[in-house]
Amino acid sequence: MKKILPFILLAGIGFLSYSCDNKDDVVVQQNANFQMKDITGTFTGANNANFTISQGLGLKSTDVLLVYRNINSNSGGSTIWQQIPKTYFLTNNRELDYNFLFNSQNVDISTKANFDQTTMTAAEANTYLNNQTFRLVIVPANTTGTSNKSAKAPVDYSDYNAVVKYYNLNDSNVPSVRVN
């Protein structure tokens, strides 16, 4: 009996260490610092605006801003969010880019093109410039001040639904503002 006891003890410790891994398929974090906001605006070249819409922010220095465009906001279908920056390739070798710049006080979402955007057809303007809705998702960054460039991101930030699931965000009642 005394010879079997160490084996039983070793087997029990091995079983416990095997069952205590942290590789769960679903990672859920809750944090009161997460914020979401929808902004809707029309890109125009009026008043030297350079096809930019702006929104005030209140970010901490450690926060990160993710911006997603509702790619079917004018079609009335289900909502599909696509992360920007994003380039669209239009007919006749024309390219239209969505991009954004932000600091702790403001975000500027803009379109840039290799052509004069005022020459877009009405259908193109309705698809890419008029009444565009963007979802701003503010998440806290690494607050430890350390960097691990080899570490894999905890979630695919280009996948809006994965971000919502990972950070346990409630996107059923996101505040919305019209910016122009």
Secondary structure, 3 states (H helix, E strand, C coil): CCCCHHHHHHHHHHHHHHHCCCCCCCCCCCCCCCEEEEEEECCCCHHHCCCEEEEECCCCCCEEEEEEEECCCCCCCCCCEEECCEEEEECCCEEEEEEEEECCCEEEEEEEECCCHHHCCHHHHHHHCCCEEEEEEEEECCCCCCCCCCCCCCCCCCCHHHHHHHCCCCCCCCCEEECC
